[in-house]
C-alpha cells in the first residue's frame, strides 16, 4: 500500500493536523539524525537497564560483514552491553544494517477491559497485518511504523487469550531510504513475515513461533531469515499467503509487484526453507501497479487481485495454469486504493473501491464455480461517504466476512457478513471505538467458528486496535436506549432516547423511527426528531398487561446504509410502577458528557471514568448512596473532548461499562 508522507527538515517532533473536514493529512517534522553513531547503536543505547537485560539481539547485514556482526551479537547476548554498543559505534560497515530484538520476557502492552483493545504501544503505524493459528487459537500481529525520518520498525505482537491481552515479543529496526511493505501468514505452527531489504530490491522472510511469538533464530542459518526474491528490481508491494487450512498444508506463496510492473510468485517447499520461482506466472502479468492481494482456496487454487497501470481492476486464478479476468472497471488514479480477495472451495470474492464521482463505493465480484461465471454486488453505495480500503476473508464454513473504512476526520470501520451461497448481507455494523486512519488497510480474519477478528489503525494517533465480532454488544456503537430490560406497569410511559454517532445524525430535523412491537405482534410506529445534537427522544405508553415489548430502532435518512439496528425488551405487567428505579444502571447523552446514574437500592456506589488507554480520568460518584436517579457530568472533571469509558459498581450491579463521548 502506498502512503502519502510529507517531510520537512526542522525540529524533532511529530504532530497531526486537521487539513479539512474531509481529509486526513499527516505532517512529519523531523531533523536529520546525527551520523556519529550507527542507527542500531543508538537504538541499543536508548534501552533501559531492564530492557537491555531482557533483549537478545540479532543483526541483519551484508554477508561480508557477518563476522563482525556475530562478534557484536555474542558480546551483547553475553551481557556485555556497553562493550557491544562501542563495537557498533566503531563498525561503520554496519551503519546500514538492521537490528532485531527478541524479548526474553514478552512485554505486556495492553489488555481488554472495555471496547476495542490496543495492540502494542507504538504509534505512527503505516502498515499492519495479523493471522490466527487455528491449531491453538493464538493471534499474532505485525505492526510497521516510523520512528524517524528514514527509520522503519516492525514489532511482533501476540495474544494467547483470543485477543483480550497482547504482548510484544520482537522488534526489528532499519534505516532504509525507501518505503517498505510487510505481509504475514500462519503456516505449520509458524507466523511468517515478508518484507523488503537492500534498497527494496530483495524480498526476505522471517518466522516466529505461534505458541509464544519467539523468533526462530535458526531459520536460514547461519542467518535468521531467508531471501526469497532477488531479481535486481525494486519491490513495490508484497503479499504472503499459504494453504494453512488444508488438512496437509504444503506451501507458502510470496507474491510481489516489481518496479517494472510485473507480478512475481515464489512458492516454498513443505518446510518453507526452499523457495522456487513460479515459471507459470512469470510472463502472465506485466501491467500490475498497486492494490495487490492474494489467497489460497482449499482444494488448491490461488487467487490474486490488483489495480493495473491503466487504473483498471484485474483479478486472476490458477494453479498449474492462470486465467486473468480483466474487469474493464476503471477505478481511477487514486494511489491509496486497495483490492481484497478471499476464497473457499470453488467460491471466491474480490472486493474493491469504485469511483462514482465525487465518492467511492465499495463493490465486489463473486464466483461460485471457480471463475466460470461471475456476479457483482455493492457493499456501500449512494452516500456521501468515500471508502478506499477494505479486506475480506473466507475460511471454514462461515461465509464471507468483510470490513471497509470510510474517509475523512470522522472515518469509521464497517463490518458485514454473508454466507457463501446466499446474497444476503448483514446490515452495516460500525465496529470501531475510534476514528480510523482512512488509507491504511484494515485486516479481518476468522478467528474461531462464526467469529471474526479485525485489526485497524486509528486517527490521529495512528495506533493499532483489535476488535471481535462476538464483543459487539446488543446495542451497537453509537446507539443507546434506556431502559433496557425494564419492567413497567399498565398505562405507564416508557421513555426512549437514542444517541447517534452515525453520519448525518446531527442534522436538525432528521427523523428517527421507533418501531414498537408489542406482545401480540402488532407494530406501533412512533418517532422523534433530532435537535441537531444527535439525540432523539420519544415515549411509549404501555397499552396492555403482561406482554413483552420489543423496540426496534431505525435511523431514517435518504441513505439506508446508515440504518441502526437494536432491540430492547421491556416487560409490561399489570399494576403501577414502584417509586424509584428497579434496575441499577447508567446512560450517557452523546456529546454532552451528561450521564444519568440509576441506583436501585441503597449501598456503596462508585462511578469512575477511564480514557481509551484504560487510565483512570476521574471519579463522578463514590460513597453510600440512596435509591434514586443521579445526574452526573464528565464536564466537571475538566476533560478534553474524546471518547471515555464510565464504569459503575454498586448493589445489584457487579460492573457496568458504557462508552461516553464528550464534546466540549
Steps between C-alpha positions, in 0.01 A plus 500: 500500500635844413490770766516878465762640734642851484834581663661826610841548661448698817428397860484149648133441560191374320153641499176443313260764378152507360549611142127534438178334598546231238874436490745336739857619453815423697794737514823356639738780604832335566870579509768289336659266753865539597733265314747475789351169617353224289117496514482163675751605765273794579207262535693285747627803693144618563391173662449510875712282727219245524436507125867431431495199730174383336630529141656239274629672187565389144652716227387475138781607269698428184679162493844665497416669831363187663812420706504838674124482560543157662758640742269786602200269540700262722636789707153643563326169560768411758404812697783737395258768379722808507785319326261383228376859451860627468575230244197611301603866514834408344355266236408741224440206267192422712349850477244372249433173681167405655457402863266241648417487871342188647356566845591221744188586698223624265391855578132530589363793305123500551197322637129520434277649766248675274457553130779438251847389610812693411770282346855604584616833639627663180344771287567633147401161357507489119416133438396191697364149467395213725411132480374218721641154563188283493684217679533700824283812446792739554502832315817672372520850354782685325507881524717710265567852625730798457742609770679782320558656159629176347452245776252217467424249769269205523390329817355154554206493742322193631176414676449162665152576634290572187613863477426625852866563587804556279875475554789623286752222432732644236606833343691557173647835399676627187573826320409446135482784250179354360145430613451139604207261505431196718260207496459184704348152506476211745625165371587178688519660848707798387410861431688604187577865428600624152686829456744673258869568563808649329365799308163327474629256236513190721198326646570320826304297753522427873297271720375496857350229717120514526519352850700782664586752224875441523725545197636182342870590520593188298283583198741548209803416719756645543256791454152515652326590173482380141519693174210415270515757218825650365450606139665842514161672463336696781197350673200734503266273698517163676228249588553175690242220518490124560292185479491482882135391504575187298504179711854446367645849439787507255573852378562864582449744211698824467346746251657832402445784256838611362601847391475390135127425559538124479341266752720235662410186693741287699386193691667298774563136568312334786741627768514850346881478487529492120335748263423447132407757238171413332567455127128516420432852630824655372375633169127524575483849655697806392259781594468467880520831684353488854230367732628139496334221696507119474362188667499121471172310486463142615517277295799668342434806289673835527324831449654846462363849438665831418456839333675530166713778356188598304315544837271207422415214735653160419460166671631157416484140614698186437730224614670318216375773264372854553194679368486880511156659527521862379201677653524810277409700811695824509562570868668836446852604589470530879830363634362372831231264371535127572330180390426193711438138407405187692363160405359177641464194281376611160363832633713814479434870564693810393415822688604836358424875508316648205483870407150649473610862485555663738498198734628141503266203546603159631412226250588138439519219247405146603520159335361170631651282227873577497467796268276355227236766569509814711244705688537855631373678808532813713591540868494880523323724251291809456645697787726796543766276652823385335667166562842417358619205710337166583566137584311172465546150639345161424615218727318195623129472434402837641473704181657832409593757764593840364606835638542839340596843628353836411704817453519841666546622854210286623612187313362174636538127444202298382456121521263285294449125454321261264491126426671353196184413310248766609542860389359638825740724688472592863422867557802731525650485849730780614742302715767761575525689828740745334521714188689285248802585285331524162784374278637206702339173404315328788545125552226246562542129581271222614644438848255230615179333383265780397725768652708762321788711627587841356823699531498867404696824545340803664535873431673731578732297727537220242501225762375142446174367645334158501131408515298178470152445365396322822602803706235712335235580761125464440462871439753607235757772533337838472152398618378505859150412617369525853364312678614158382333197658275737697168403657216750473137491602180525297440853380848618595723687261836371384761759403712414196812690411750436222841661471640477151857521376416388148564729205218749459358446848576853609288660229216691667157382394609151392270228624563182697228237482421277798307189403344376826399135464258382770447152634226411253723591207336832418723794410457844647728734305598820670777742433707783634681784332863595557586844627833502319694352792458139391248424776147374434229471766157337493258323735305174494198442724427140599151417374451146624605271780750215528672539166854524369567807294790498255615839384673498162672820400577623150671820400304644209698699246543512129776245528384176660860392542486703821229275644554408864364178641432442866242321708401570856268264682263662749269291713158658556313380807167581664499763771688818559868577516680497830664827588864524409700293252491121519814444295837658573677637197642797322434671169692764308378787291708514183743787476381691805682301766176484699423170675209361694589248769211283624548339845245229579586447867694689763865406534860587410517616140796616291492653153845549348618626161784351294662613177546281191829362630341382824642777717277636775384852410287582803221401740142621456332328793630316806350406836176382655218600267125471550269357234427749224619661180816712509599737218877513446724687256841425351547872456554532874827311452641756253575232244593555136256413221537126442345158553494379862381189681282538810508212747229462766514255793252462781214294648337281238761581236842338500646726233330693224710665230367747248667722243447876530603755238590845628500798266598826668 
